Amino acid sequence: MAKKTINRLKVVLVERGRTNKWLAEKLEKNTATVSRWCTNEMQPSLETLIEIAKILRVDVRDLIISTKDDK
């Protein structure tokens, strides 16, 4: 089964000129954990996603892939 892309964290970090390591330091999380979020191997909790949005100064909706057009 193919891995489903759920979040846009990696894209938003690039758009903001930030790295996984920088985000891990801000969140006080392991860099491997943030890396797994960026590759969609696992997902952050909703609470963490909101915290990430605040740190990156984006709307939390910018961090997830829309399902609106899925059929």
PyMOL Python script that loads the backbone (N, CA, C, O; Angstrom):
from pymol import cmd

cmd.read_pdbstr("""\
ATOM      1  N   MET A   1       0.844  -1.187   0.000  1.00  0.00           N
ATOM      2  CA  MET A   1       0.000   0.000   0.000  1.00  0.00           C
ATOM      3  C   MET A   1       0.886   1.246   0.000  1.00  0.00           C
ATOM      4  O   MET A   1       1.815   1.356   0.801  1.00  0.00           O
ATOM      5  N   ALA A   2       0.596   2.168  -0.892  1.00  0.00           N
ATOM      6  CA  ALA A   2       1.384   3.388  -1.020  1.00  0.00           C
ATOM      7  C   ALA A   2       1.120   4.321   0.155  1.00  0.00           C
ATOM      8  O   ALA A   2       0.016   4.391   0.696  1.00  0.00           O
ATOM      9  N   LYS A   3       2.169   5.027   0.524  1.00  0.00           N
ATOM     10  CA  LYS A   3       2.067   5.989   1.616  1.00  0.00           C
ATOM     11  C   LYS A   3       1.264   7.197   1.134  1.00  0.00           C
ATOM     12  O   LYS A   3       1.563   7.756   0.079  1.00  0.00           O
ATOM     13  N   LYS A   4       0.255   7.599   1.895  1.00  0.00           N
ATOM     14  CA  LYS A   4      -0.597   8.721   1.523  1.00  0.00           C
ATOM     15  C   LYS A   4      -0.001  10.021   2.055  1.00  0.00           C
ATOM     16  O   LYS A   4       0.373  10.115   3.224  1.00  0.00           O
ATOM     17  N   THR A   5       0.080  11.012   1.189  1.00  0.00           N
ATOM     18  CA  THR A   5       0.556  12.321   1.596  1.00  0.00           C
ATOM     19  C   THR A   5      -0.590  13.056   2.266  1.00  0.00           C
ATOM     20  O   THR A   5      -1.618  13.327   1.644  1.00  0.00           O
ATOM     21  N   ILE A   6      -0.406  13.376   3.543  1.00  0.00           N
ATOM     22  CA  ILE A   6      -1.452  14.022   4.325  1.00  0.00           C
ATOM     23  C   ILE A   6      -1.090  15.464   4.666  1.00  0.00           C
ATOM     24  O   ILE A   6      -1.937  16.356   4.620  1.00  0.00           O
ATOM     25  N   ASN A   7       0.186  15.682   5.010  1.00  0.00           N
ATOM     26  CA  ASN A   7       0.557  17.043   5.380  1.00  0.00           C
ATOM     27  C   ASN A   7       1.491  17.674   4.357  1.00  0.00           C
ATOM     28  O   ASN A   7       2.113  16.988   3.546  1.00  0.00           O
ATOM     29  N   ARG A   8       1.573  18.995   4.418  1.00  0.00           N
ATOM     30  CA  ARG A   8       2.419  19.786   3.529  1.00  0.00           C
ATOM     31  C   ARG A   8       3.587  20.400   4.295  1.00  0.00           C
ATOM     32  O   ARG A   8       4.153  21.405   3.864  1.00  0.00           O
ATOM     33  N   LEU A   9       3.942  19.811   5.408  1.00  0.00           N
ATOM     34  CA  LEU A   9       4.936  20.411   6.283  1.00  0.00           C
ATOM     35  C   LEU A   9       6.260  20.679   5.569  1.00  0.00           C
ATOM     36  O   LEU A   9       6.829  21.762   5.707  1.00  0.00           O
ATOM     37  N   LYS A  10       6.746  19.716   4.817  1.00  0.00           N
ATOM     38  CA  LYS A  10       8.019  19.879   4.111  1.00  0.00           C
ATOM     39  C   LYS A  10       7.960  21.066   3.144  1.00  0.00           C
ATOM     40  O   LYS A  10       8.902  21.854   3.066  1.00  0.00           O
ATOM     41  N   VAL A  11       6.858  21.189   2.415  1.00  0.00           N
ATOM     42  CA  VAL A  11       6.680  22.274   1.444  1.00  0.00           C
ATOM     43  C   VAL A  11       6.646  23.631   2.152  1.00  0.00           C
ATOM     44  O   VAL A  11       7.289  24.583   1.711  1.00  0.00           O
ATOM     45  N   VAL A  12       5.900  23.711   3.242  1.00  0.00           N
ATOM     46  CA  VAL A  12       5.775  24.973   3.972  1.00  0.00           C
ATOM     47  C   VAL A  12       7.118  25.371   4.591  1.00  0.00           C
ATOM     48  O   VAL A  12       7.462  26.553   4.602  1.00  0.00           O
ATOM     49  N   LEU A  13       7.870  24.415   5.099  1.00  0.00           N
ATOM     50  CA  LEU A  13       9.201  24.728   5.631  1.00  0.00           C
ATOM     51  C   LEU A  13      10.090  25.323   4.541  1.00  0.00           C
ATOM     52  O   LEU A  13      10.799  26.300   4.782  1.00  0.00           O
ATOM     53  N   VAL A  14      10.052  24.743   3.353  1.00  0.00           N
ATOM     54  CA  VAL A  14      10.850  25.264   2.234  1.00  0.00           C
ATOM     55  C   VAL A  14      10.375  26.672   1.877  1.00  0.00           C
ATOM     56  O   VAL A  14      11.193  27.569   1.674  1.00  0.00           O
ATOM     57  N   GLU A  15       9.067  26.868   1.801  1.00  0.00           N
ATOM     58  CA  GLU A  15       8.518  28.188   1.479  1.00  0.00           C
ATOM     59  C   GLU A  15       8.951  29.242   2.497  1.00  0.00           C
ATOM     60  O   GLU A  15       9.144  30.407   2.148  1.00  0.00           O
ATOM     61  N   ARG A  16       9.101  28.833   3.743  1.00  0.00           N
ATOM     62  CA  ARG A  16       9.491  29.745   4.831  1.00  0.00           C
ATOM     63  C   ARG A  16      11.008  29.821   5.020  1.00  0.00           C
ATOM     64  O   ARG A  16      11.491  30.571   5.867  1.00  0.00           O
ATOM     65  N   GLY A  17      11.754  29.050   4.237  1.00  0.00           N
ATOM     66  CA  GLY A  17      13.208  29.062   4.352  1.00  0.00           C
ATOM     67  C   GLY A  17      13.712  28.458   5.655  1.00  0.00           C
ATOM     68  O   GLY A  17      14.732  28.889   6.194  1.00  0.00           O
ATOM     69  N   ARG A  18      12.996  27.462   6.156  1.00  0.00           N
ATOM     70  CA  ARG A  18      13.333  26.818   7.424  1.00  0.00           C
ATOM     71  C   ARG A  18      13.659  25.349   7.201  1.00  0.00           C
ATOM     72  O   ARG A  18      13.328  24.779   6.162  1.00  0.00           O
ATOM     73  N   THR A  19      14.309  24.745   8.187  1.00  0.00           N
ATOM     74  CA  THR A  19      14.704  23.342   8.080  1.00  0.00           C
ATOM     75  C   THR A  19      13.979  22.495   9.117  1.00  0.00           C
ATOM     76  O   THR A  19      13.383  23.007  10.065  1.00  0.00           O
ATOM     77  N   ASN A  20      14.046  21.188   8.910  1.00  0.00           N
ATOM     78  CA  ASN A  20      13.495  20.243   9.892  1.00  0.00           C
ATOM     79  C   ASN A  20      14.169  20.452  11.246  1.00  0.00           C
ATOM     80  O   ASN A  20      13.511  20.452  12.287  1.00  0.00           O
ATOM     81  N   LYS A  21      15.480  20.628  11.217  1.00  0.00           N
ATOM     82  CA  LYS A  21      16.247  20.796  12.453  1.00  0.00           C
ATOM     83  C   LYS A  21      15.773  22.039  13.206  1.00  0.00           C
ATOM     84  O   LYS A  21      15.595  21.998  14.423  1.00  0.00           O
ATOM     85  N   TRP A  22      15.571  23.127  12.497  1.00  0.00           N
ATOM     86  CA  TRP A  22      15.093  24.367  13.124  1.00  0.00           C
ATOM     87  C   TRP A  22      13.751  24.134  13.799  1.00  0.00           C
ATOM     88  O   TRP A  22      13.547  24.539  14.944  1.00  0.00           O
ATOM     89  N   LEU A  23      12.829  23.475  13.083  1.00  0.00           N
ATOM     90  CA  LEU A  23      11.509  23.211  13.645  1.00  0.00           C
ATOM     91  C   LEU A  23      11.602  22.290  14.855  1.00  0.00           C
ATOM     92  O   LEU A  23      10.918  22.508  15.856  1.00  0.00           O
ATOM     93  N   ALA A  24      12.434  21.274  14.770  1.00  0.00           N
ATOM     94  CA  ALA A  24      12.612  20.357  15.891  1.00  0.00           C
ATOM     95  C   ALA A  24      13.093  21.103  17.133  1.00  0.00           C
ATOM     96  O   ALA A  24      12.627  20.839  18.242  1.00  0.00           O
ATOM     97  N   GLU A  25      14.019  22.026  16.946  1.00  0.00           N
ATOM     98  CA  GLU A  25      14.514  22.817  18.076  1.00  0.00           C
ATOM     99  C   GLU A  25      13.408  23.685  18.666  1.00  0.00           C
ATOM    100  O   GLU A  25      13.281  23.777  19.887  1.00  0.00           O
ATOM    101  N   LYS A  26      12.610  24.321  17.817  1.00  0.00           N
ATOM    102  CA  LYS A  26      11.509  25.181  18.285  1.00  0.00           C
ATOM    103  C   LYS A  26      10.471  24.375  19.067  1.00  0.00           C
ATOM    104  O   LYS A  26       9.921  24.852  20.059  1.00  0.00           O
ATOM    105  N   LEU A  27      10.212  23.153  18.610  1.00  0.00           N
ATOM    106  CA  LEU A  27       9.199  22.303  19.250  1.00  0.00           C
ATOM    107  C   LEU A  27       9.765  21.465  20.390  1.00  0.00           C
ATOM    108  O   LEU A  27       9.022  20.822  21.132  1.00  0.00           O
ATOM    109  N   GLU A  28      11.101  21.482  20.520  1.00  0.00           N
ATOM    110  CA  GLU A  28      11.783  20.610  21.488  1.00  0.00           C
ATOM    111  C   GLU A  28      11.434  19.143  21.235  1.00  0.00           C
ATOM    112  O   GLU A  28      11.116  18.386  22.152  1.00  0.00           O
ATOM    113  N   LYS A  29      11.507  18.774  19.953  1.00  0.00           N
ATOM    114  CA  LYS A  29      11.248  17.400  19.510  1.00  0.00           C
ATOM    115  C   LYS A  29      12.517  16.845  18.876  1.00  0.00           C
ATOM    116  O   LYS A  29      13.416  17.595  18.496  1.00  0.00           O
ATOM    117  N   ASN A  30      12.574  15.538  18.770  1.00  0.00           N
ATOM    118  CA  ASN A  30      13.674  14.864  18.108  1.00  0.00           C
ATOM    119  C   ASN A  30      13.635  15.188  16.615  1.00  0.00           C
ATOM    120  O   ASN A  30      12.558  15.224  16.018  1.00  0.00           O
ATOM    121  N   THR A  31      14.793  15.423  16.010  1.00  0.00           N
ATOM    122  CA  THR A  31      14.829  15.735  14.577  1.00  0.00           C
ATOM    123  C   THR A  31      14.295  14.579  13.734  1.00  0.00           C
ATOM    124  O   THR A  31      13.725  14.806  12.667  1.00  0.00           O
ATOM    125  N   ALA A  32      14.473  13.351  14.200  1.00  0.00           N
ATOM    126  CA  ALA A  32      13.953  12.195  13.467  1.00  0.00           C
ATOM    127  C   ALA A  32      12.422  12.220  13.421  1.00  0.00           C
ATOM    128  O   ALA A  32      11.819  11.840  12.418  1.00  0.00           O
ATOM    129  N   THR A  33      11.812  12.662  14.498  1.00  0.00           N
ATOM    130  CA  THR A  33      10.342  12.756  14.534  1.00  0.00           C
ATOM    131  C   THR A  33       9.852  13.758  13.513  1.00  0.00           C
ATOM    132  O   THR A  33       8.925  13.473  12.754  1.00  0.00           O
ATOM    133  N   VAL A  34      10.468  14.935  13.488  1.00  0.00           N
ATOM    134  CA  VAL A  34      10.067  15.974  12.528  1.00  0.00           C
ATOM    135  C   VAL A  34      10.313  15.485  11.103  1.00  0.00           C
ATOM    136  O   VAL A  34       9.505  15.740  10.210  1.00  0.00           O
ATOM    137  N   SER A  35      11.407  14.796  10.892  1.00  0.00           N
ATOM    138  CA  SER A  35      11.696  14.235   9.570  1.00  0.00           C
ATOM    139  C   SER A  35      10.597  13.265   9.128  1.00  0.00           C
ATOM    140  O   SER A  35      10.181  13.279   7.969  1.00  0.00           O
ATOM    141  N   ARG A  36      10.136  12.436  10.042  1.00  0.00           N
ATOM    142  CA  ARG A  36       9.075  11.474   9.714  1.00  0.00           C
ATOM    143  C   ARG A  36       7.762  12.193   9.390  1.00  0.00           C
ATOM    144  O   ARG A  36       6.990  11.727   8.552  1.00  0.00           O
ATOM    145  N   TRP A  37       7.508  13.329  10.053  1.00  0.00           N
ATOM    146  CA  TRP A  37       6.325  14.124   9.706  1.00  0.00           C
ATOM    147  C   TRP A  37       6.475  14.685   8.292  1.00  0.00           C
ATOM    148  O   TRP A  37       5.528  14.665   7.506  1.00  0.00           O
ATOM    149  N   CYS A  38       7.679  15.188   7.975  1.00  0.00           N
ATOM    150  CA  CYS A  38       7.920  15.809   6.671  1.00  0.00           C
ATOM    151  C   CYS A  38       7.830  14.816   5.518  1.00  0.00           C
ATOM    152  O   CYS A  38       7.492  15.193   4.396  1.00  0.00           O
ATOM    153  N   THR A  39       8.130  13.556   5.790  1.00  0.00           N
ATOM    154  CA  THR A  39       8.038  12.538   4.747  1.00  0.00           C
ATOM    155  C   THR A  39       6.699  11.800   4.792  1.00  0.00           C
ATOM    156  O   THR A  39       6.471  10.859   4.032  1.00  0.00           O
ATOM    157  N   ASN A  40       5.828  12.236   5.684  1.00  0.00           N
ATOM    158  CA  ASN A  40       4.496  11.644   5.850  1.00  0.00           C
ATOM    159  C   ASN A  40       4.538  10.188   6.291  1.00  0.00           C
ATOM    160  O   ASN A  40       3.583   9.445   6.065  1.00  0.00           O
ATOM    161  N   GLU A  41       5.638   9.773   6.920  1.00  0.00           N
ATOM    162  CA  GLU A  41       5.696   8.434   7.503  1.00  0.00           C
ATOM    163  C   GLU A  41       4.802   8.349   8.730  1.00  0.00           C
ATOM    164  O   GLU A  41       4.228   7.303   9.029  1.00  0.00           O
ATOM    165  N   MET A  42       4.696   9.466   9.429  1.00  0.00           N
ATOM    166  CA  MET A  42       3.772   9.583  10.547  1.00  0.00           C
ATOM    167  C   MET A  42       3.284  11.027  10.588  1.00  0.00           C
ATOM    168  O   MET A  42       3.837  11.896   9.913  1.00  0.00           O
ATOM    169  N   GLN A  43       2.248  11.276  11.383  1.00  0.00           N
ATOM    170  CA  GLN A  43       1.634  12.598  11.419  1.00  0.00           C
ATOM    171  C   GLN A  43       1.701  13.189  12.821  1.00  0.00           C
ATOM    172  O   GLN A  43       1.581  12.470  13.813  1.00  0.00           O
ATOM    173  N   PRO A  44       1.895  14.513  12.897  1.00  0.00           N
ATOM    174  CA  PRO A  44       1.843  15.154  14.213  1.00  0.00           C
ATOM    175  C   PRO A  44       0.402  15.178  14.719  1.00  0.00           C
ATOM    176  O   PRO A  44      -0.542  15.104  13.932  1.00  0.00           O
ATOM    177  N   SER A  45       0.246  15.280  16.015  1.00  0.00           N
ATOM    178  CA  SER A  45      -1.097  15.412  16.579  1.00  0.00           C
ATOM    179  C   SER A  45      -1.695  16.751  16.139  1.00  0.00           C
ATOM    180  O   SER A  45      -0.979  17.639  15.676  1.00  0.00           O
ATOM    181  N   LEU A  46      -2.993  16.881  16.285  1.00  0.00           N
ATOM    182  CA  LEU A  46      -3.641  18.155  15.937  1.00  0.00           C
ATOM    183  C   LEU A  46      -3.090  19.297  16.778  1.00  0.00           C
ATOM    184  O   LEU A  46      -2.885  20.402  16.276  1.00  0.00           O
ATOM    185  N   GLU A  47      -2.852  19.031  18.048  1.00  0.00           N
ATOM    186  CA  GLU A  47      -2.298  20.057  18.932  1.00  0.00           C
ATOM    187  C   GLU A  47      -0.923  20.499  18.436  1.00  0.00           C
ATOM    188  O   GLU A  47      -0.620  21.692  18.417  1.00  0.00           O
ATOM    189  N   THR A  48      -0.100  19.546  18.038  1.00  0.00           N
ATOM    190  CA  THR A  48       1.234  19.866  17.533  1.00  0.00           C
ATOM    191  C   THR A  48       1.138  20.593  16.204  1.00  0.00           C
ATOM    192  O   THR A  48       1.916  21.513  15.951  1.00  0.00           O
ATOM    193  N   LEU A  49       0.209  20.205  15.356  1.00  0.00           N
ATOM    194  CA  LEU A  49       0.023  20.874  14.080  1.00  0.00           C
ATOM    195  C   LEU A  49      -0.343  22.346  14.283  1.00  0.00           C
ATOM    196  O   LEU A  49       0.129  23.214  13.549  1.00  0.00           O
ATOM    197  N   ILE A  50      -1.177  22.617  15.270  1.00  0.00           N
ATOM    198  CA  ILE A  50      -1.549  24.002  15.586  1.00  0.00           C
ATOM    199  C   ILE A  50      -0.326  24.767  16.090  1.00  0.00           C
ATOM    200  O   ILE A  50      -0.122  25.926  15.728  1.00  0.00           O
ATOM    201  N   GLU A  51       0.479  24.123  16.918  1.00  0.00           N
ATOM    202  CA  GLU A  51       1.710  24.750  17.420  1.00  0.00           C
ATOM    203  C   GLU A  51       2.675  25.050  16.274  1.00  0.00           C
ATOM    204  O   GLU A  51       3.291  26.115  16.242  1.00  0.00           O
ATOM    205  N   ILE A  52       2.805  24.114  15.339  1.00  0.00           N
ATOM    206  CA  ILE A  52       3.664  24.305  14.164  1.00  0.00           C
ATOM    207  C   ILE A  52       3.174  25.496  13.350  1.00  0.00           C
ATOM    208  O   ILE A  52       3.973  26.323  12.911  1.00  0.00           O
ATOM    209  N   ALA A  53       1.862  25.582  13.148  1.00  0.00           N
ATOM    210  CA  ALA A  53       1.288  26.693  12.389  1.00  0.00           C
ATOM    211  C   ALA A  53       1.627  28.029  13.045  1.00  0.00           C
ATOM    212  O   ALA A  53       1.957  28.995  12.357  1.00  0.00           O
ATOM    213  N   LYS A  54       1.548  28.085  14.356  1.00  0.00           N
ATOM    214  CA  LYS A  54       1.887  29.325  15.074  1.00  0.00           C
ATOM    215  C   LYS A  54       3.353  29.668  14.898  1.00  0.00           C
ATOM    216  O   LYS A  54       3.696  30.825  14.653  1.00  0.00           O
ATOM    217  N   ILE A  55       4.221  28.676  15.019  1.00  0.00           N
ATOM    218  CA  ILE A  55       5.661  28.900  14.877  1.00  0.00           C
ATOM    219  C   ILE A  55       5.994  29.404  13.474  1.00  0.00           C
ATOM    220  O   ILE A  55       6.803  30.317  13.308  1.00  0.00           O
ATOM    221  N   LEU A  56       5.357  28.794  12.462  1.00  0.00           N
ATOM    222  CA  LEU A  56       5.631  29.162  11.071  1.00  0.00           C
ATOM    223  C   LEU A  56       4.796  30.349  10.594  1.00  0.00           C
ATOM    224  O   LEU A  56       4.977  30.838   9.479  1.00  0.00           O
ATOM    225  N   ARG A  57       3.877  30.809  11.454  1.00  0.00           N
ATOM    226  CA  ARG A  57       2.996  31.938  11.130  1.00  0.00           C
ATOM    227  C   ARG A  57       2.195  31.687   9.861  1.00  0.00           C
ATOM    228  O   ARG A  57       2.159  32.506   8.943  1.00  0.00           O
ATOM    229  N   VAL A  58       1.551  30.515   9.845  1.00  0.00           N
ATOM    230  CA  VAL A  58       0.665  30.156   8.742  1.00  0.00           C
ATOM    231  C   VAL A  58      -0.651  29.660   9.326  1.00  0.00           C
ATOM    232  O   VAL A  58      -0.728  29.324  10.507  1.00  0.00           O
ATOM    233  N   ASP A  59      -1.667  29.617   8.505  1.00  0.00           N
ATOM    234  CA  ASP A  59      -2.936  29.013   8.912  1.00  0.00           C
ATOM    235  C   ASP A  59      -2.726  27.508   8.984  1.00  0.00           C
ATOM    236  O   ASP A  59      -2.055  26.931   8.129  1.00  0.00           O
ATOM    237  N   VAL A  60      -3.288  26.880   9.985  1.00  0.00           N
ATOM    238  CA  VAL A  60      -3.118  25.434  10.145  1.00  0.00           C
ATOM    239  C   VAL A  60      -3.583  24.685   8.898  1.00  0.00           C
ATOM    240  O   VAL A  60      -3.071  23.608   8.593  1.00  0.00           O
ATOM    241  N   ARG A  61      -4.542  25.244   8.183  1.00  0.00           N
ATOM    242  CA  ARG A  61      -5.038  24.598   6.956  1.00  0.00           C
ATOM    243  C   ARG A  61      -3.976  24.556   5.863  1.00  0.00           C
ATOM    244  O   ARG A  61      -4.054  23.731   4.952  1.00  0.00           O
ATOM    245  N   ASP A  62      -2.977  25.446   5.948  1.00  0.00           N
ATOM    246  CA  ASP A  62      -1.884  25.435   4.971  1.00  0.00           C
ATOM    247  C   ASP A  62      -0.958  24.240   5.166  1.00  0.00           C
ATOM    248  O   ASP A  62      -0.145  23.933   4.294  1.00  0.00           O
ATOM    249  N   LEU A  63      -1.079  23.570   6.299  1.00  0.00           N
ATOM    250  CA  LEU A  63      -0.185  22.451   6.608  1.00  0.00           C
ATOM    251  C   LEU A  63      -0.740  21.088   6.227  1.00  0.00           C
ATOM    252  O   LEU A  63      -0.047  20.078   6.354  1.00  0.00           O
ATOM    253  N   ILE A  64      -1.973  21.049   5.764  1.00  0.00           N
ATOM    254  CA  ILE A  64      -2.571  19.761   5.385  1.00  0.00           C
ATOM    255  C   ILE A  64      -3.044  19.783   3.938  1.00  0.00           C
ATOM    256  O   ILE A  64      -3.355  20.835   3.380  1.00  0.00           O
ATOM    257  N   ILE A  65      -3.088  18.613   3.357  1.00  0.00           N
ATOM    258  CA  ILE A  65      -3.564  18.456   1.976  1.00  0.00           C
ATOM    259  C   ILE A  65      -5.097  18.452   1.995  1.00  0.00           C
ATOM    260  O   ILE A  65      -5.714  17.723   2.771  1.00  0.00           O
ATOM    261  N   SER A  66      -5.688  19.258   1.149  1.00  0.00           N
ATOM    262  CA  SER A  66      -7.144  19.318   1.076  1.00  0.00           C
ATOM    263  C   SER A  66      -7.705  18.017   0.498  1.00  0.00           C
ATOM    264  O   SER A  66      -7.136  17.435  -0.425  1.00  0.00           O
ATOM    265  N   THR A  67      -8.812  17.583   1.050  1.00  0.00           N
ATOM    266  CA  THR A  67      -9.497  16.398   0.535  1.00  0.00           C
ATOM    267  C   THR A  67     -10.741  16.791  -0.247  1.00  0.00           C
ATOM    268  O   THR A  67     -11.490  15.929  -0.706  1.00  0.00           O
ATOM    269  N   LYS A  68     -10.958  18.065  -0.396  1.00  0.00           N
ATOM    270  CA  LYS A  68     -12.157  18.584  -1.023  1.00  0.00           C
ATOM    271  C   LYS A  68     -12.357  18.054  -2.453  1.00  0.00           C
ATOM    272  O   LYS A  68     -13.482  17.758  -2.856  1.00  0.00           O
ATOM    273  N   ASP A  69     -11.269  17.939  -3.210  1.00  0.00           N
ATOM    274  CA  ASP A  69     -11.379  17.503  -4.605  1.00  0.00           C
ATOM    275  C   ASP A  69     -11.223  16.008  -4.797  1.00  0.00           C
ATOM    276  O   ASP A  69     -11.325  15.515  -5.920  1.00  0.00           O
ATOM    277  N   ASP A  70     -10.971  15.262  -3.693  1.00  0.00           N
ATOM    278  CA  ASP A  70     -10.860  13.802  -3.790  1.00  0.00           C
ATOM    279  C   ASP A  70     -12.212  13.207  -4.189  1.00  0.00           C
ATOM    280  O   ASP A  70     -13.266  13.671  -3.753  1.00  0.00           O
ATOM    281  N   LYS A  71     -12.157  12.187  -5.012  1.00  0.00           N
ATOM    282  CA  LYS A  71     -13.398  11.540  -5.432  1.00  0.00           C
ATOM    283  C   LYS A  71     -13.325  10.085  -5.146  1.00  0.00           C
ATOM    284  O   LYS A  71     -14.273   9.352  -5.425  1.00  0.00           O
TER     285      LYS A  71
END
""", "prot")
cmd.dss("prot")
cmd.show_as("cartoon", "prot")
cmd.util.cbc("prot")
cmd.orient("prot")
